[in-house]
C-alpha cells in the first residue's frame, strides 16, 4: 500500500480495510486532513473510492453511541487521521 501518512500500525489497518466502515462525519474529517496535507480533492476521491469503505450515516443514534464512547475514554485525546495507507494499482 502506498503510504499517505506512514505511521506505526498502518500494516495492521491494511489487513482489515476491506471490511471497514466509516461514518460520514469521520469521512469528512479524513478528507479535510488530506486536503490540508496538500492532496487535491480529485486525488482524495480516487484514493478513498478505491477503499470501497462502507460509509454510514451519522444521525442521532450513532451520535449518542459516539458520545458514550467518548465519556468512557475520559481524558484520551481525539485521534487525528493517522496511519492511512492506500495502494494505487495501475
C-alpha positions in Angstrom: 0.0 0.0 0.0 1.2 3.5 -0.7 1.5 5.5 2.5 -0.3 8.7 2.8 0.7 9.0 6.4 3.3 6.4 7.3 2.8 5.5 11.0 3.1 2.5 13.2 0.2 0.2 13.0 -0.7 1.0 9.4 0.2 -2.5 8.3 -2.5 -3.8 10.8 -5.1 -1.5 9.3 -4.3 -2.7 5.8 -5.3 -6.2 6.8 -8.8 -5.1 7.7 -9.6 -2.2 5.4 -11.7 -4.4 3.1 -14.2 -4.8 5.9 -14.0 -1.2 7.1 -16.9 1.1 7.8 -16.7 4.9 8.5 -19.3 7.5 9.4 -19.9 10.3 7.0 -18.7 12.7 9.8 -15.4 10.8 10.1 -15.0 10.7 6.3 -15.4 14.4 6.2 -12.6 14.7 8.8 -10.3 12.4 6.8 -10.9 14.4 3.6 -10.2 17.6 5.4 -6.9 16.3 6.8 -5.9 15.0 3.4 -6.7 18.4 1.8 -4.7 20.1 4.5 -1.8 17.8 3.7 -1.7 19.1 0.1 -3.6 16.4 -1.8 -6.2 17.7 -4.3 -9.9 16.8 -4.0 -9.9 14.6 -7.1 -7.0 12.5 -5.9 -8.5 12.1 -2.5 -11.8 11.0 -4.0 -10.0 8.5 -6.2 -7.9 7.1 -3.3 -10.8 6.8 -0.9 -13.2 5.3 -3.5 -10.7 2.5 -4.1 -11.0 1.5 -0.5 -14.7 0.8 -1.0 -15.5 1.9 2.5 -19.0 1.2 3.9 -20.0 4.9 4.6 -22.6 5.1 7.4 -25.0 8.0 8.1 -24.3 9.7 11.4 -27.7 10.5 12.8 -28.8 10.7 16.5 -28.3 7.0 17.4 -24.6 7.0 16.3 -24.1 10.4 17.8 -25.3 9.1 21.2 -23.1 6.0 20.9 -20.1 8.1 20.0 -20.7 10.4 22.9 -21.0 7.5 25.3 -17.7 6.1 24.0 -16.1 9.5 24.4 -17.4 9.6 28.0 -15.8 6.2 28.8 -12.4 7.1 27.3 -12.0 10.0 29.7 -9.0 12.2 29.1 -7.8 10.5 25.9 -7.3 12.9 23.1 -9.4 12.7 20.0 -7.2 10.8 17.4 -6.2 12.6 14.3 -6.2 10.8 10.9 -3.1 8.7 11.1 -1.8 5.5 9.6 -3.9 5.7 6.4 -2.2 3.8 3.7 -3.6 3.4 0.2 -2.2 1.4 -2.7 -2.8 2.7 -6.2 -2.5 0.0 -8.7 -2.1 0.6 -12.4 
